[in-house]
Amino acid sequence: MRVPSRTALTIRALAWVARVEWGRRRRPFGELLERLERQPLGRPRSISAQSALAAVGRAYELTPFRSSCLKESLAGVGLLRSLGYEARLAIGVKGAGTPVDAHAWIEVDGAPLDRGAAGHVVLRRASR
């Protein structure tokens, strides 16, 4: 099994960023998320989930789009699923202050891939 280069992985991530940016302008959020989370799982590859998420970050740096934890997580879900990971989006809040500290992250096998998810109360997690 051949591992794609960093450049090839970033190009794949760019395709997912474009899908998310187009989709969020054309579809209701729930429909966009459902489409991403129904993305058929690709053949498992020897690419770490962290490497894939780093590629999404690099892809956003190459575009005129402003990134956010939600948009990067959406693109990450699509990319990770295409790489064989059972990726799901989670959204949560932390604290009762104003403004509310909201965060979106990706979970694989029920575990968050983002340390920033710690301490957040989950408001939305995809059903399996």
KOLPASE-240917 format. One record per residue (C-alpha): y, z, x; residue in three letters; residue number from 1. Coordinates in steps of 0.02 Angstrom, whole numbers, padded with zeros to 5 digits. Each point is the difference from the previous one (the first is absolute). Example, Ala and Ser with C-alpha at 12.3 -4.5 7.8 and 13.67 -1.06 7.14 Angstrom:
<torro <-00225 00390 00615> "ALA" 1>,
<torro <00172 -00033 00069> "SER" 2>,
***
This chain:
<torro <00000 00000 00000> "MET" 1>,
<torro <00165 -00055 00075> "ARG" 2>,
<torro <00148 00119 -00009> "VAL" 3>,
<torro <00165 -00088 -00039> "PRO" 4>,
<torro <00139 00014 00126> "SER" 5>,
<torro <00151 00108 -00033> "ARG" 6>,
<torro <00098 -00157 -00043> "THR" 7>,
<torro <-00133 -00063 -00121> "ALA" 8>,
<torro <-00007 00170 -00085> "LEU" 9>,
<torro <00191 00003 -00016> "THR" 10>,
<torro <-00005 -00174 -00079> "ILE" 11>,
<torro <-00129 00061 -00126> "ARG" 12>,
<torro <00112 00149 -00035> "ALA" 13>,
<torro <00149 -00117 -00025> "LEU" 14>,
<torro <-00098 -00090 -00135> "ALA" 15>,
<torro <-00028 00166 -00091> "TRP" 16>,
<torro <00183 00049 00020> "VAL" 17>,
<torro <00049 -00167 -00079> "ALA" 18>,
<torro <-00122 00028 -00144> "ARG" 19>,
<torro <00071 00173 -00032> "VAL" 20>,
<torro <00181 -00055 00011> "GLU" 21>,
<torro <-00032 -00148 -00116> "TRP" 22>,
<torro <-00109 00102 -00118> "GLY" 23>,
<torro <00121 00143 -00021> "ARG" 24>,
<torro <00134 -00122 -00056> "ARG" 25>,
<torro <-00115 -00092 -00121> "ARG" 26>,
<torro <-00118 00131 -00073> "ARG" 27>,
<torro <00007 00174 -00072> "PRO" 28>,
<torro <-00047 00131 00131> "PHE" 29>,
<torro <-00164 00045 -00086> "GLY" 30>,
<torro <-00057 -00181 -00004> "GLU" 31>,
<torro <00044 -00028 00183> "LEU" 32>,
<torro <-00094 00157 00051> "LEU" 33>,
<torro <-00151 -00045 -00106> "GLU" 34>,
<torro <-00009 -00171 00082> "ARG" 35>,
<torro <00009 00077 00174> "LEU" 36>,
<torro <-00130 00132 -00037> "GLU" 37>,
<torro <-00117 -00130 -00076> "ARG" 38>,
<torro <00010 -00103 00159> "GLN" 39>,
<torro <-00182 -00032 00045> "PRO" 40>,
<torro <-00056 00092 00155> "LEU" 41>,
<torro <-00015 -00111 00150> "GLY" 42>,
<torro <-00140 00011 00124> "ARG" 43>,
<torro <00019 00159 00102> "PRO" 44>,
<torro <00086 -00034 00165> "ARG" 45>,
<torro <00022 00099 00158> "SER" 46>,
<torro <00186 00024 -00032> "ILE" 47>,
<torro <00058 00178 -00022> "SER" 48>,
<torro <00097 00042 -00157> "ALA" 49>,
<torro <00141 00066 00109> "GLN" 50>,
<torro <00011 -00166 00093> "SER" 51>,
<torro <00011 -00092 -00165> "ALA" 52>,
<torro <00138 00115 -00064> "LEU" 53>,
<torro <00095 -00021 00164> "ALA" 54>,
<torro <-00009 -00189 -00028> "ALA" 55>,
<torro <00079 00024 -00173> "VAL" 56>,
<torro <00143 00096 00083> "GLY" 57>,
<torro <00023 -00139 00128> "ARG" 58>,
<torro <-00003 -00130 -00138> "ALA" 59>,
<torro <00140 00087 -00094> "TYR" 60>,
<torro <00103 00004 00161> "GLU" 61>,
<torro <-00015 -00191 00007> "LEU" 62>,
<torro <00065 -00026 -00177> "THR" 63>,
<torro <00169 00022 -00082> "PRO" 64>,
<torro <-00081 00121 -00124> "PHE" 65>,
<torro <00037 00186 00010> "ARG" 66>,
<torro <-00160 00098 00018> "SER" 67>,
<torro <-00044 00159 -00091> "SER" 68>,
<torro <-00154 00109 -00007> "CYS" 69>,
<torro <-00043 -00076 -00169> "LEU" 70>,
<torro <00018 -00182 00053> "LYS" 71>,
<torro <-00092 00027 00164> "GLU" 72>,
<torro <-00138 00092 -00093> "SER" 73>,
<torro <-00017 -00141 -00126> "LEU" 74>,
<torro <-00014 -00132 00137> "ALA" 75>,
<torro <-00116 00116 00096> "GLY" 76>,
<torro <-00117 00017 -00148> "VAL" 77>,
<torro <-00019 -00188 -00011> "GLY" 78>,
<torro <-00025 -00022 00187> "LEU" 79>,
<torro <-00122 00143 00017> "LEU" 80>,
<torro <-00104 -00058 -00149> "ARG" 81>,
<torro <-00007 -00174 00077> "SER" 82>,
<torro <-00067 00084 00157> "LEU" 83>,
<torro <-00139 00090 -00094> "GLY" 84>,
<torro <00082 00170 -00031> "TYR" 85>,
<torro <-00006 00083 -00172> "GLU" 86>,
<torro <00188 00030 00005> "ALA" 87>,
<torro <00095 00078 -00145> "ARG" 88>,
<torro <00182 00045 -00027> "LEU" 89>,
<torro <00055 00179 -00030> "ALA" 90>,
<torro <00174 00057 -00051> "ILE" 91>,
<torro <00059 00179 00005> "GLY" 92>,
<torro <00148 00119 00009> "VAL" 93>,
<torro <00039 00152 00103> "LYS" 94>,
<torro <00111 00146 -00045> "GLY" 95>,
<torro <00100 00035 -00154> "ALA" 96>,
<torro <00169 -00034 00078> "GLY" 97>,
<torro <00126 -00133 -00034> "THR" 98>,
<torro <-00022 -00136 00050> "PRO" 99>,
<torro <-00187 -00007 -00025> "VAL" 100>,
<torro <-00098 -00041 00158> "ASP" 101>,
<torro <-00114 -00141 -00059> "ALA" 102>,
<torro <-00124 -00090 00112> "HIS" 103>,
<torro <-00131 -00138 -00014> "ALA" 104>,
<torro <-00151 -00014 00114> "TRP" 105>,
<torro <-00171 -00081 00013> "ILE" 106>,
<torro <-00164 00090 -00018> "GLU" 107>,
<torro <-00167 -00062 00064> "VAL" 108>,
<torro <-00155 00093 -00060> "ASP" 109>,
<torro <00116 00128 -00081> "GLY" 110>,
<torro <00086 00045 00164> "ALA" 111>,
<torro <00184 -00041 00032> "PRO" 112>,
<torro <00036 -00114 00148> "LEU" 113>,
<torro <00177 00072 00013> "ASP" 114>,
<torro <00032 00175 00065> "ARG" 115>,
<torro <00162 -00005 -00101> "GLY" 116>,
<torro <-00105 00020 -00158> "ALA" 117>,
<torro <-00035 00183 00041> "ALA" 118>,
<torro <00083 00120 -00120> "GLY" 119>,
<torro <00033 -00132 -00133> "HIS" 120>,
<torro <-00065 00029 -00176> "VAL" 121>,
<torro <-00086 -00160 -00055> "VAL" 122>,
<torro <00077 -00079 -00155> "LEU" 123>,
<torro <-00101 -00159 00005> "ARG" 124>,
<torro <-00163 -00043 00083> "ARG" 125>,
<torro <-00104 -00152 -00040> "ALA" 126>,
<torro <-00161 00029 -00093> "SER" 127>,
<torro <-00156 -00063 00084> "ARG" 128>,
***
